[in-house]
């Protein structure tokens, strides 16, 4: 197996590991509860490596009589307007809240796993 083929397989495995790790965080929330939250603030983070800014929403939600707040770890290049209602998934322990969207799982789980498989197949297809 050539060095290039090995590199493709290693990158493929790294992509798959990233996707599986992200999916595991969602798996821990599967017994949780979905609640409505509202965007109360936008946190702007300059991303010098990307040459732009990343906007992460600060979201407030209630479980029972208790109101909680968190900053989503999924930012975007375009801010969500303050006051926007969002679905929040909270784990059964009441920890690890996160915005519940299919896009988060697609971008951070499905796509890395798919690219990882493609890299592995390409790596095994490279002839010395």
N, CA, C and O atoms as a MOPAC input file, in Angstrom:
PM7 MOZYME 1SCF
protein

 N      0.85100 1    -1.16600 1     0.00000 1
 C      0.00000 1     0.00000 1     0.00000 1
 C      0.90600 1     1.24200 1     0.00000 1
 O      1.84000 1     1.33700 1     0.79700 1
 N      0.62500 1     2.17000 1    -0.88500 1
 C      1.46600 1     3.37100 1    -0.99500 1
 C      1.18600 1     4.34200 1     0.15200 1
 O      0.18900 1     4.22000 1     0.86300 1
 N      2.08100 1     5.29400 1     0.30700 1
 C      1.93800 1     6.30700 1     1.34500 1
 C      0.67500 1     7.14200 1     1.12500 1
 O     -0.01100 1     7.49600 1     2.08300 1
 N      0.37200 1     7.45300 1    -0.12300 1
 C     -0.83600 1     8.21200 1    -0.44600 1
 C     -2.09400 1     7.42400 1    -0.06400 1
 O     -3.03700 1     7.98700 1     0.49000 1
 N     -2.10300 1     6.14100 1    -0.35900 1
 C     -3.24900 1     5.29700 1    -0.01200 1
 C     -3.43600 1     5.23600 1     1.50500 1
 O     -4.55900 1     5.30500 1     2.00400 1
 N     -2.33700 1     5.10700 1     2.22300 1
 C     -2.40600 1     5.07300 1     3.68900 1
 C     -2.95300 1     6.39900 1     4.22300 1
 O     -3.76900 1     6.41200 1     5.14400 1
 N     -2.49900 1     7.51100 1     3.64100 1
 C     -2.98400 1     8.82600 1     4.06100 1
 C     -4.49600 1     8.94900 1     3.84200 1
 O     -5.20400 1     9.48400 1     4.69500 1
 N     -4.98700 1     8.46000 1     2.71000 1
 C     -6.42700 1     8.50400 1     2.44100 1
 C     -7.19900 1     7.69300 1     3.47800 1
 O     -8.23300 1     8.14200 1     3.97300 1
 N     -6.71000 1     6.52200 1     3.80000 1
 C     -7.39100 1     5.67100 1     4.77700 1
 C     -7.36000 1     6.32100 1     6.16000 1
 O     -8.36200 1     6.28800 1     6.87400 1
 N     -6.24100 1     6.90300 1     6.54500 1
 C     -6.12800 1     7.56900 1     7.85000 1
 C     -7.08300 1     8.76100 1     7.92500 1
 O     -7.77600 1     8.93300 1     8.92700 1
 N     -7.12600 1     9.59000 1     6.86600 1
 C     -8.06500 1    10.71700 1     6.84900 1
 C     -9.50500 1    10.21400 1     6.90300 1
 O    -10.34600 1    10.80000 1     7.58500 1
 N     -9.78300 1     9.14000 1     6.19200 1
 C    -11.12600 1     8.56600 1     6.22000 1
 C    -11.51900 1     8.11600 1     7.61200 1
 O    -12.63800 1     8.36600 1     8.05800 1
 N    -10.60800 1     7.45800 1     8.29400 1
 C    -10.88100 1     7.01400 1     9.66300 1
 C    -11.06700 1     8.20500 1    10.60100 1
 O    -11.89300 1     8.15200 1    11.51300 1
 N    -10.30700 1     9.27500 1    10.38400 1
 C    -10.45300 1    10.47800 1    11.21600 1
 C    -11.82300 1    11.11600 1    11.00300 1
 O    -12.46700 1    11.53800 1    11.96300 1
 N    -12.27100 1    11.19000 1     9.74700 1
 C    -13.60300 1    11.73600 1     9.46300 1
 C    -14.69400 1    10.88900 1    10.12400 1
 O    -15.63300 1    11.42300 1    10.71400 1
 N    -14.56100 1     9.59300 1    10.02200 1
 C    -15.55100 1     8.69400 1    10.63400 1
 C    -15.54200 1     8.86600 1    12.15200 1
 O    -16.60500 1     8.89900 1    12.77300 1
 N    -14.36500 1     8.97600 1    12.75400 1
 C    -14.28200 1     9.17600 1    14.20800 1
 C    -14.96900 1    10.47200 1    14.62100 1
 O    -15.66100 1    10.50800 1    15.63800 1
 N    -14.78400 1    11.53500 1    13.84200 1
 C    -15.44400 1    12.80300 1    14.13100 1
 C    -16.96300 1    12.65000 1    14.08200 1
 O    -17.66700 1    13.10600 1    14.98300 1
 N    -17.45700 1    12.01100 1    13.03700 1
 C    -18.89900 1    11.81000 1    12.90600 1
 C    -19.47600 1    10.94400 1    14.01000 1
 O    -20.54600 1    11.24100 1    14.54100 1
 N    -18.77500 1     9.88000 1    14.35800 1
 C    -19.24900 1     8.97700 1    15.41200 1
 C    -19.22800 1     9.68400 1    16.76800 1
 O    -20.15000 1     9.51500 1    17.56600 1
 N    -18.18500 1    10.47300 1    17.03400 1
 C    -18.11300 1    11.20800 1    18.29800 1
 C    -19.26800 1    12.19700 1    18.40900 1
 O    -19.87600 1    12.32500 1    19.47100 1
 N    -19.57000 1    12.88900 1    17.32800 1
 C    -20.68600 1    13.83300 1    17.35500 1
 C    -22.00500 1    13.09900 1    17.53500 1
 O    -22.86600 1    13.54200 1    18.29600 1
 N    -22.16700 1    11.99400 1    16.84800 1
 C    -23.41200 1    11.22900 1    16.97100 1
 C    -23.58000 1    10.70000 1    18.39100 1
 O    -24.70300 1    10.60700 1    18.88600 1
 N    -22.47500 1    10.35200 1    19.05300 1
 C    -22.53800 1     9.87300 1    20.42700 1
 C    -23.10500 1    10.94400 1    21.35200 1
 O    -23.86800 1    10.62900 1    22.26500 1
 N    -22.73800 1    12.21800 1    21.12600 1
 C    -23.29100 1    13.28500 1    21.96100 1
 C    -24.79900 1    13.38500 1    21.77800 1
 O    -25.52000 1    13.65100 1    22.74000 1
 N    -25.28400 1    13.17600 1    20.55900 1
 C    -26.74000 1    13.19100 1    20.33600 1
 C    -27.38800 1    11.94200 1    20.92300 1
 O    -28.51700 1    12.00600 1    21.40900 1
 N    -26.69300 1    10.80700 1    20.88700 1
 C    -27.22200 1     9.56200 1    21.43500 1
 C    -27.47100 1     9.69500 1    22.93600 1
 O    -28.45000 1     9.16200 1    23.45800 1
 N    -26.57100 1    10.41800 1    23.63600 1
 C    -26.74300 1    10.61400 1    25.08000 1
 C    -27.99500 1    11.43200 1    25.38400 1
 O    -28.53200 1    11.35100 1    26.48800 1
 N    -28.45900 1    12.20800 1    24.42700 1
 C    -29.64900 1    13.03300 1    24.64400 1
 C    -30.94400 1    12.32100 1    24.24900 1
 O    -32.02300 1    12.88100 1    24.44500 1
 N    -30.87300 1    11.11700 1    23.70400 1
 C    -32.06400 1    10.45600 1    23.13300 1
 C    -33.18000 1    10.24800 1    24.13900 1
 O    -34.34700 1    10.20700 1    23.74800 1
 N    -32.86800 1    10.11500 1    25.40900 1
 C    -33.89400 1     9.95500 1    26.42900 1
 C    -34.35900 1    11.28900 1    26.98400 1
 O    -35.11600 1    11.34400 1    27.95300 1
 N    -33.90100 1    12.35200 1    26.36600 1
 C    -34.19900 1    13.68300 1    26.87400 1
 C    -35.56200 1    14.19300 1    26.45000 1
 O    -36.40200 1    13.45600 1    25.93400 1
 N    -35.74600 1    15.46500 1    26.68500 1
 C    -37.02400 1    16.10000 1    26.40600 1
 C    -36.78400 1    17.27500 1    25.45400 1
 O    -35.79600 1    17.99900 1    25.56800 1
 N    -37.71200 1    17.44100 1    24.51700 1
 C    -37.65200 1    18.58000 1    23.60100 1
 C    -38.55500 1    19.68100 1    24.14600 1
 O    -39.72100 1    19.44000 1    24.45700 1
 N    -38.01700 1    20.87600 1    24.26000 1
 C    -38.77000 1    22.03400 1    24.75400 1
 C    -38.56100 1    23.19100 1    23.78800 1
 O    -37.65300 1    23.16900 1    22.95700 1
 N    -39.40800 1    24.19100 1    23.91100 1
 C    -39.25400 1    25.40100 1    23.11300 1
 C    -38.32700 1    26.35800 1    23.84300 1
 O    -38.39800 1    26.50100 1    25.06400 1
 N    -37.46600 1    27.00300 1    23.09200 1
 C    -36.59100 1    28.02400 1    23.63200 1
 C    -36.68500 1    29.26000 1    22.76800 1
 O    -37.26000 1    29.22800 1    21.68000 1
 N    -36.12100 1    30.34000 1    23.25100 1
 C    -36.13700 1    31.59500 1    22.50500 1
 C    -34.71900 1    32.17100 1    22.49000 1
 O    -34.02300 1    32.15600 1    23.50500 1
 N    -34.30300 1    32.67600 1    21.33300 1
 C    -32.99900 1    33.31000 1    21.20300 1
 C    -33.06600 1    34.65200 1    21.91700 1
 O    -33.87400 1    35.50800 1    21.55500 1
 N    -32.21300 1    34.84600 1    22.94200 1
 C    -32.23300 1    36.08200 1    23.73100 1
 C    -31.03900 1    36.98800 1    23.44000 1
 O    -31.05100 1    38.17000 1    23.78400 1
 N    -30.00500 1    36.42500 1    22.80300 1
 C    -28.80700 1    37.21100 1    22.50400 1
 C    -28.00900 1    36.47900 1    21.43900 1
 O    -28.11400 1    35.26100 1    21.29800 1
 N    -27.22000 1    37.22100 1    20.69900 1
 C    -26.31300 1    36.63100 1    19.72100 1
 C    -24.88800 1    36.93200 1    20.16000 1
 O    -24.53100 1    38.08800 1    20.39200 1
 N    -24.08100 1    35.89400 1    20.27200 1
 C    -22.68000 1    36.02900 1    20.65900 1
 C    -21.84800 1    36.00100 1    19.37800 1
 O    -21.86600 1    35.01900 1    18.63600 1
 N    -21.12400 1    37.08200 1    19.13100 1
 C    -20.29100 1    37.16800 1    17.93000 1
 C    -18.87800 1    36.73500 1    18.27500 1
 O    -18.25800 1    37.26600 1    19.19600 1
 N    -18.37700 1    35.76600 1    17.52500 1
 C    -17.02900 1    35.25700 1    17.72000 1
 C    -16.27100 1    35.44100 1    16.41500 1
 O    -16.64900 1    34.89200 1    15.38100 1
 N    -15.21000 1    36.21000 1    16.47500 1
 C    -14.40100 1    36.39700 1    15.27800 1
 C    -13.60000 1    35.13800 1    15.02500 1
 O    -12.91500 1    34.63100 1    15.91300 1
 N    -13.69200 1    34.64700 1    13.81900 1
 C    -12.95400 1    33.44300 1    13.43700 1
 C    -11.84500 1    33.84200 1    12.46700 1
 O    -12.03300 1    33.78500 1    11.25200 1
 N    -10.68200 1    34.24700 1    13.00300 1
 C     -9.62400 1    34.75800 1    12.12700 1
 C     -9.13800 1    33.74100 1    11.10500 1
 O     -8.70200 1    34.12300 1    10.01900 1
 N     -9.20600 1    32.45600 1    11.43000 1
 C     -8.74300 1    31.44700 1    10.47200 1
 C     -9.65700 1    31.37300 1     9.26200 1
 O     -9.22800 1    30.97200 1     8.18000 1
 N    -10.92600 1    31.76200 1     9.43800 1
 C    -11.88100 1    31.70500 1     8.33400 1
 C    -12.10400 1    33.08200 1     7.71700 1
 O    -12.76400 1    33.20000 1     6.68400 1
 N    -11.55800 1    34.12100 1     8.34100 1
 C    -11.68000 1    35.45500 1     7.79700 1
 C    -13.02900 1    36.11500 1     8.02600 1
 O    -13.31700 1    37.14200 1     7.41200 1
 N    -13.85100 1    35.56000 1     8.88100 1
 C    -15.16400 1    36.13900 1     9.12700 1
 C    -15.57500 1    35.97000 1    10.56500 1
 O    -14.75600 1    35.68000 1    11.43800 1
 N    -16.85300 1    36.15700 1    10.79900 1
 C    -17.38800 1    36.03000 1    12.15200 1
 C    -18.33300 1    34.84400 1    12.22600 1
 O    -18.89800 1    34.41100 1    11.22100 1
 N    -18.49100 1    34.33600 1    13.42200 1
 C    -19.41600 1    33.24100 1    13.68800 1
 C    -20.37800 1    33.73000 1    14.76700 1
 O    -19.95300 1    34.28000 1    15.78200 1
 N    -21.65500 1    33.53100 1    14.54700 1
 C    -22.67700 1    34.00000 1    15.47300 1
 C    -23.32900 1    32.80200 1    16.15900 1
 O    -23.93400 1    31.95500 1    15.50300 1
 N    -23.20000 1    32.74000 1    17.47800 1
 C    -23.80600 1    31.65700 1    18.25800 1
 C    -24.97500 1    32.21200 1    19.05800 1
 O    -24.82600 1    33.21800 1    19.75100 1
 N    -26.13700 1    31.56900 1    18.97200 1
 C    -27.28400 1    32.07900 1    19.72300 1
 C    -27.23900 1    31.69300 1    21.19400 1
 O    -26.89000 1    30.56500 1    21.54100 1
 N    -27.59300 1    32.63800 1    22.04800 1
 C    -27.80500 1    32.36200 1    23.46400 1
 C    -29.29900 1    32.10300 1    23.59700 1
 O    -30.11800 1    32.93900 1    23.21500 1
 N    -29.64500 1    30.95000 1    24.13800 1
 C    -31.03000 1    30.49700 1    24.14300 1
 C    -31.51900 1    30.30000 1    25.56900 1
 O    -30.82200 1    29.73600 1    26.41300 1
 N    -32.71500 1    30.76900 1    25.81500 1
 C    -33.36600 1    30.61300 1    27.11400 1
 C    -34.54100 1    29.65700 1    26.93800 1
 O    -35.31200 1    29.76600 1    25.98500 1
 N    -34.66100 1    28.71300 1    27.88000 1
 C    -35.75900 1    27.74500 1    27.84400 1
 C    -36.18700 1    27.42500 1    29.26600 1
 O    -35.46400 1    27.70800 1    30.22100 1
 N    -37.35600 1    26.83700 1    29.39900 1
 C    -37.87400 1    26.49600 1    30.72700 1
 C    -38.19000 1    25.01400 1    30.80100 1
 O    -38.71300 1    24.41800 1    29.86000 1
 N    -37.85600 1    24.43900 1    31.94900 1
 C    -38.26800 1    23.07100 1    32.27400 1
 C    -38.97100 1    23.18300 1    33.61400 1
 O    -38.35800 1    23.50500 1    34.63200 1
 N    -40.25600 1    22.91400 1    33.59400 1
 C    -41.05100 1    23.08800 1    34.79600 1
 C    -41.09200 1    24.56000 1    35.15600 1
 O    -41.43800 1    25.40400 1    34.32900 1
 N    -40.73800 1    24.86200 1    36.39700 1
 C    -40.72700 1    26.25000 1    36.87400 1
 C    -39.36100 1    26.90800 1    36.70400 1
 O    -39.21700 1    28.10700 1    36.94300 1
 N    -38.36700 1    26.14000 1    36.29500 1
 C    -36.99200 1    26.63900 1    36.21300 1
 C    -36.65800 1    27.12400 1    34.80500 1
 O    -36.87600 1    26.41300 1    33.82400 1
 N    -36.12600 1    28.34600 1    34.72000 1
 C    -35.67800 1    28.90600 1    33.44800 1
 C    -34.16500 1    28.76700 1    33.36900 1
 O    -33.44700 1    29.10500 1    34.31000 1
 N    -33.69300 1    28.27100 1    32.24200 1
 C    -32.26000 1    28.05500 1    32.04600 1
 C    -31.81000 1    28.75100 1    30.76800 1
 O    -32.62600 1    29.12600 1    29.92500 1
 N    -30.50400 1    28.91600 1    30.64200 1
 C    -29.93300 1    29.58900 1    29.48400 1
 C    -28.67100 1    28.84800 1    29.05800 1
 O    -27.96400 1    28.30200 1    29.90500 1
 N    -28.37600 1    28.81800 1    27.75900 1
 C    -27.12400 1    28.25600 1    27.26900 1
 C    -26.77200 1    28.90800 1    25.94500 1
 O    -27.62700 1    29.48400 1    25.27300 1
 N    -25.50400 1    28.81100 1    25.58000 1
 C    -25.03900 1    29.28900 1    24.28200 1
 C    -24.80900 1    28.06500 1    23.41700 1
 O    -24.06600 1    27.15600 1    23.78800 1
 N    -25.45100 1    28.05300 1    22.26400 1
 C    -25.32200 1    26.91700 1    21.35700 1
 C    -23.89400 1    26.80700 1    20.85300 1
 O    -23.25300 1    27.81100 1    20.54200 1
 N    -23.40300 1    25.57700 1    20.77400 1
 C    -22.05300 1    25.39100 1    20.24600 1
 C    -22.04400 1    25.37100 1    18.72500 1
 O    -20.98300 1    25.28000 1    18.10800 1
 N    -23.22900 1    25.45600 1    18.12000 1
 C    -23.33000 1    25.49700 1    16.66400 1
 C    -23.61300 1    26.92300 1    16.23200 1
 O    -24.75000 1    27.38700 1    16.31500 1
 N    -22.59800 1    27.60800 1    15.77900 1
 C    -22.75900 1    28.96500 1    15.29900 1
 C    -22.97100 1    28.96500 1    13.79000 1
 O    -22.90600 1    27.92500 1    13.13400 1
 N    -23.22100 1    30.14300 1    13.26200 1
 C    -23.43100 1    30.29300 1    11.82400 1
 C    -22.83400 1    31.61500 1    11.37100 1
 O    -22.54200 1    32.49000 1    12.18700 1
 N    -22.65700 1    31.75000 1    10.07800 1
 C    -22.10800 1    32.99200 1     9.54400 1
 C    -23.16600 1    34.08500 1     9.48500 1
 O    -22.84000 1    35.26100 1     9.32700 1
 N    -24.42400 1    33.70100 1     9.61200 1
 C    -25.53700 1    34.65400 1     9.63500 1
 C    -26.25000 1    34.49100 1    10.97800 1
 O    -26.63300 1    33.37600 1    11.33300 1
 N    -26.43500 1    35.57400 1    11.73000 1
 C    -27.06800 1    35.44300 1    13.05000 1
 C    -28.55900 1    35.13600 1    12.96100 1
 O    -29.25100 1    35.60300 1    12.05600 1
 N    -29.03900 1    34.34300 1    13.91800 1
 C    -30.47400 1    34.09400 1    14.07000 1
 C    -31.05400 1    35.31800 1    14.76600 1
 O    -30.47600 1    35.78700 1    15.74700 1
 N    -32.16600 1    35.84500 1    14.29500 1
 C    -32.73100 1    37.03100 1    14.93900 1
 C    -33.12600 1    36.76400 1    16.40400 1
 O    -33.66900 1    35.70700 1    16.72800 1
 N    -32.84700 1    37.73100 1    17.27000 1
 C    -33.26000 1    37.63800 1    18.66500 1
 C    -34.78600 1    37.54700 1    18.69600 1
 O    -35.47500 1    38.25300 1    17.95900 1
 N    -35.30100 1    36.67700 1    19.55100 1
 C    -36.73900 1    36.47200 1    19.65100 1
 C    -37.22800 1    35.26200 1    18.86800 1
 O    -38.39400 1    34.88600 1    18.98400 1
 N    -36.36100 1    34.64900 1    18.07600 1
 C    -36.73500 1    33.47300 1    17.29800 1
 C    -36.97300 1    32.27900 1    18.21900 1
 O    -36.16800 1    32.01200 1    19.11100 1
 N    -38.06500 1    31.57000 1    18.00700 1
 C    -38.34500 1    30.34400 1    18.75900 1
 C    -37.57800 1    29.18600 1    18.13100 1
 O    -37.55600 1    29.03800 1    16.90900 1
 N    -36.95200 1    28.37100 1    18.96600 1
 C    -36.19900 1    27.21000 1    18.49800 1
 C    -36.54900 1    26.00000 1    19.35900 1
 O    -36.97400 1    26.14400 1    20.50500 1
 N    -36.36700 1    24.81900 1    18.80200 1
 C    -36.53100 1    23.58400 1    19.56600 1
 C    -35.21400 1    23.27100 1    20.25800 1
 O    -34.14800 1    23.34200 1    19.64700 1
 N    -35.29500 1    22.92400 1    21.53500 1
 C    -34.11600 1    22.59500 1    22.33400 1
 C    -34.27300 1    21.17300 1    22.84200 1
 O    -35.32200 1    20.80900 1    23.37300 1
 N    -33.22800 1    20.37100 1    22.68000 1
 C    -33.22300 1    19.01600 1    23.20900 1
 C    -32.33900 1    18.99600 1    24.43800 1
 O    -31.16800 1    19.37200 1    24.38000 1
 N    -32.91100 1    18.55200 1    25.56000 1
 C    -32.19100 1    18.50800 1    26.83400 1
 C    -32.10300 1    17.05100 1    27.26300 1
 O    -33.09500 1    16.32500 1    27.20300 1
 N    -30.92700 1    16.61900 1    27.69400 1
 C    -30.75000 1    15.22700 1    28.11700 1
 C    -31.64900 1    14.91600 1    29.30600 1
 O    -32.15300 1    15.82600 1    29.96400 1
 N    -31.84800 1    13.64000 1    29.57800 1
 C    -32.72600 1    13.22600 1    30.67400 1
 C    -32.21500 1    13.69800 1    32.02700 1
 O    -32.99600 1    13.82200 1    32.97000 1
 N    -30.90800 1    13.96600 1    32.14000 1
 C    -30.34700 1    14.48400 1    33.39100 1
 C    -30.51700 1    15.99500 1    33.49000 1
 O    -30.16300 1    16.59300 1    34.50600 1
 N    -31.05500 1    16.61500 1    32.44400 1
 C    -31.21600 1    18.06500 1    32.43600 1
 C    -29.95800 1    18.80800 1    32.04100 1
 O    -29.85800 1    20.02000 1    32.23400 1
 N    -29.00100 1    18.08700 1    31.49100 1
 C    -27.73100 1    18.67900 1    31.08300 1
 C    -27.62400 1    18.66400 1    29.55700 1
 O    -28.49100 1    18.13200 1    28.86300 1
 N    -26.57400 1    19.24300 1    29.06700 1
 C    -26.24300 1    19.23500 1    27.64300 1
 C    -27.38300 1    19.69600 1    26.73500 1
 O    -27.73400 1    18.97100 1    25.80400 1
 N    -27.97200 1    20.86100 1    26.96200 1
 C    -29.00100 1    21.32400 1    26.04000 1
 C    -28.37800 1    21.70300 1    24.69600 1
 O    -27.23800 1    22.16300 1    24.63600 1
 N    -29.13200 1    21.50600 1    23.63700 1
 C    -28.66400 1    21.92200 1    22.31800 1
 C    -29.85500 1    22.14100 1    21.40500 1
 O    -30.91500 1    21.54000 1    21.58200 1
 N    -29.66000 1    23.01300 1    20.42500 1
 C    -30.70800 1    23.29100 1    19.44900 1
 C    -30.97000 1    22.01900 1    18.66000 1
 O    -30.03700 1    21.37300 1    18.18300 1
 N    -32.22300 1    21.66500 1    18.52700 1
 C    -32.61400 1    20.43200 1    17.84100 1
 C    -32.94800 1    20.74600 1    16.39200 1
 O    -34.03300 1    21.23900 1    16.08600 1
 N    -32.00700 1    20.45600 1    15.50500 1
 C    -32.24900 1    20.61000 1    14.07000 1
 C    -31.65300 1    19.41200 1    13.34800 1
 O    -30.68300 1    18.81100 1    13.81000 1
 N    -32.23800 1    19.08000 1    12.22700 1
 C    -31.68300 1    17.98000 1    11.43500 1
 C    -30.36900 1    18.40000 1    10.79100 1
 O    -29.51900 1    17.55400 1    10.51300 1
 N    -30.19200 1    19.69900 1    10.55100 1
 C    -28.96600 1    20.18400 1     9.93500 1
 C    -27.73200 1    19.92800 1    10.77400 1
 O    -26.67400 1    19.61100 1    10.23100 1
 N    -27.84400 1    20.06000 1    12.09200 1
 C    -26.69900 1    19.80700 1    12.97200 1
 C    -26.19600 1    18.38400 1    12.81800 1
 O    -24.99300 1    18.14500 1    12.70900 1
 N    -27.11500 1    17.45500 1    12.81100 1
 C    -26.69900 1    16.05400 1    12.70200 1
 C    -26.20100 1    15.74200 1    11.30300 1
 O    -25.26100 1    14.96400 1    11.13600 1
 N    -26.81700 1    16.33700 1    10.30300 1
 C    -26.38000 1    16.09600 1     8.92800 1
 C    -24.96100 1    16.60100 1     8.72100 1
 O    -24.11400 1    15.88200 1     8.19000 1
 N    -24.70100 1    17.83200 1     9.13700 1
 C    -23.39600 1    18.44900 1     8.90100 1
 C    -22.29600 1    17.81300 1     9.73600 1
 O    -21.18600 1    17.61400 1     9.24200 1
 N    -22.58500 1    17.48900 1    10.99000 1
 C    -21.52300 1    17.03500 1    11.88500 1
 C    -21.48200 1    15.52300 1    12.10500 1
 O    -20.53900 1    15.02800 1    12.72300 1
 N    -22.47300 1    14.77700 1    11.62000 1
 C    -22.45100 1    13.32200 1    11.76600 1
 C    -22.45500 1    12.61900 1    10.41400 1
 O    -21.51600 1    11.89500 1    10.08300 1
 N    -23.49900 1    12.83200 1     9.64500 1
 C    -23.68800 1    12.08500 1     8.39900 1
 C    -22.61400 1    12.43000 1     7.36100 1
 O    -22.00200 1    11.53500 1     6.77800 1
 N    -22.39200 1    13.70700 1     7.13500 1
 C    -21.42600 1    14.11000 1     6.09300 1
 C    -20.00300 1    13.65300 1     6.42600 1
 O    -19.33500 1    13.11200 1     5.54500 1
 N    -19.50000 1    13.84600 1     7.66700 1
 C    -18.15100 1    13.33000 1     7.94300 1
 C    -18.03700 1    11.81200 1     7.78200 1
 O    -17.02500 1    11.31600 1     7.28900 1
 N    -19.06600 1    11.08000 1     8.19500 1
 C    -19.01100 1     9.62200 1     8.03000 1
 C    -18.99900 1     9.25800 1     6.55400 1
 O    -18.24400 1     8.37600 1     6.14400 1
 N    -19.82900 1     9.92500 1     5.74400 1
 C    -19.86600 1     9.64800 1     4.30700 1
 C    -18.52100 1     9.97800 1     3.65300 1
 O    -18.00800 1     9.19100 1     2.85700 1
 N    -17.95000 1    11.14400 1     3.99100 1
 C    -16.64200 1    11.49700 1     3.43600 1
 C    -15.57400 1    10.51000 1     3.90200 1
 O    -14.68700 1    10.14500 1     3.13000 1
 N    -15.65600 1    10.08200 1     5.15000 1
 C    -14.69600 1     9.10900 1     5.64900 1
 C    -14.73400 1     7.81100 1     4.86300 1
 O    -13.69300 1     7.25200 1     4.51900 1
 N    -15.93200 1     7.33600 1     4.58300 1
 C    -16.06000 1     6.11100 1     3.78700 1
 C    -15.50900 1     6.31100 1     2.38000 1
 O    -14.84400 1     5.42900 1     1.83600 1
 N    -15.78700 1     7.47400 1     1.79300 1
 C    -15.24700 1     7.76200 1     0.44800 1
 C    -13.72100 1     7.78600 1     0.46100 1
 O    -13.08800 1     7.24000 1    -0.44300 1
 N    -13.12800 1     8.40900 1     1.47000 1
 C    -11.67200 1     8.45400 1     1.55400 1
 C    -11.09600 1     7.04900 1     1.71400 1
 O    -10.07500 1     6.72200 1     1.10800 1
 N    -11.73700 1     6.23000 1     2.51800 1
 C    -11.23200 1     4.85900 1     2.71700 1
 C    -11.32200 1     4.05500 1     1.42200 1
 O    -10.37700 1     3.35900 1     1.05100 1
 N    -12.45400 1     4.15200 1     0.74100 1
 C    -12.61800 1     3.43700 1    -0.53800 1
 C    -11.58700 1     3.93300 1    -1.55000 1
 O    -10.97500 1     3.13600 1    -2.26200 1
 N    -11.39700 1     5.25400 1    -1.61000 1
 C    -10.39800 1     5.80900 1    -2.52700 1
 C     -8.99600 1     5.33900 1    -2.15100 1
 O     -8.18000 1     5.04300 1    -3.02500 1
 N     -8.71800 1     5.27200 1    -0.85100 1
 C     -7.39500 1     4.82200 1    -0.41500 1
 C     -7.11200 1     3.38600 1    -0.82200 1
 O     -6.00500 1     3.05900 1    -1.25000 1
 N     -8.11800 1     2.53300 1    -0.68800 1
 C     -7.91500 1     1.13900 1    -1.09600 1
 C     -7.90400 1     0.97200 1    -2.60600 1
 O     -7.42700 1    -0.03900 1    -3.12300 1
 N     -8.43700 1     1.97600 1    -3.31900 1
 C     -8.44800 1     1.91800 1    -4.77800 1
 C     -7.17800 1     2.42900 1    -5.41900 1
 O     -6.96600 1     2.21900 1    -6.61300 1
 N     -6.32600 1     3.09500 1    -4.65600 1
 C     -5.07000 1     3.62400 1    -5.20100 1
 C     -4.08400 1     2.48100 1    -5.37800 1
 O     -3.80700 1     1.72200 1    -4.44900 1
 N     -3.56800 1     2.38000 1    -6.57400 1
 C     -2.58400 1     1.32700 1    -6.87700 1
 C     -1.17500 1     1.89200 1    -6.80000 1
 O     -0.93900 1     3.02300 1    -7.22700 1
 N     -0.24000 1     1.12600 1    -6.26400 1
 C      1.16500 1     1.60500 1    -6.14400 1
 C      1.83000 1     1.77500 1    -7.48500 1
 O      2.99600 1     2.16600 1    -7.55000 1

